[in-house]
Amino acid sequence: MHKPSLPVVFLAVLCLAGCQGVDSPTVSGISPARQPYHAGIAGWSVQSRPLMYRVYGNGEDVVLLMAGIHGSEAAGVPLLERLGQELMNNPKLLAGRTVVILPQVNPDGVKAGKRRNANGVDLNRNFPADNFDAIKGNGEEPLSQPESRAVLKQIERYTPSRIVTYHQPLSCVDYDGEGAQQIAEAMGEHTDLPVKRLGGRPGSLGSYFGIDRGIPCITFELPKNASKMNAQELWDSYGQATLAAVVYPQPLEVQTTESGK
Ligand SMILES: [Zn+2]
């Protein structure tokens, strides 16, 4: 039997140790009044970086949010980290629902500041949608990349009723799938960005999960200058629209706390 090499074993042990330190509520010192969460690794990138996920709440209604599938559009990454803080500080937001967050789906691309993964594949063209197109850069076949497989696995595991992904720089709330327009409009009430349907791209997450599988998908296209904002500025600009998707179909009423200071 083939044994994993020493560096691989070392990396895995290092990561698991690190994950405990970072993500265990008891280790990180979160007070009992705050809502705990659990964290794990959805999969591994081409360059062996972990695709972390966190799960908040345990209610029946599941919403899944992810960012950084295009590594050069990373403003959603700190925004979703900030969302996690809000969920811990406002347990009411979790009443009857589960929130699954994948803050960084393409960690190699984010690290390199590049749209595609380390194999040069656009992960948001690599899903097995009817309109998948095997041109160069989309992957030779659907799900050829470990990151797109990890996303699929998480979505099938948690079966969300809606999915929100963060991109840049098209400055709009885009949507795919039946029922997605209403969610986009609920979000649009809390942001200046227009609600606009851009249309399903070949092999995209919206094409596959939204159009083919009927899970409403929202593509929150932040503006280019969102990359220059810190987490608090991002939250001030796009946090309420994000929460509107989290609590949908309830109208957003809960005001966030001062936790971000
Ligand atoms: Zn994008």
Boltz pocket constraint, residues with backbone or C-beta under 6 A from the ligand:
constraints:
  - pocket:
      binder: B
      contacts: [[A, 70], [A, 73], [A, 166], [A, 167], [A, 168]]
      max_distance: 6.0
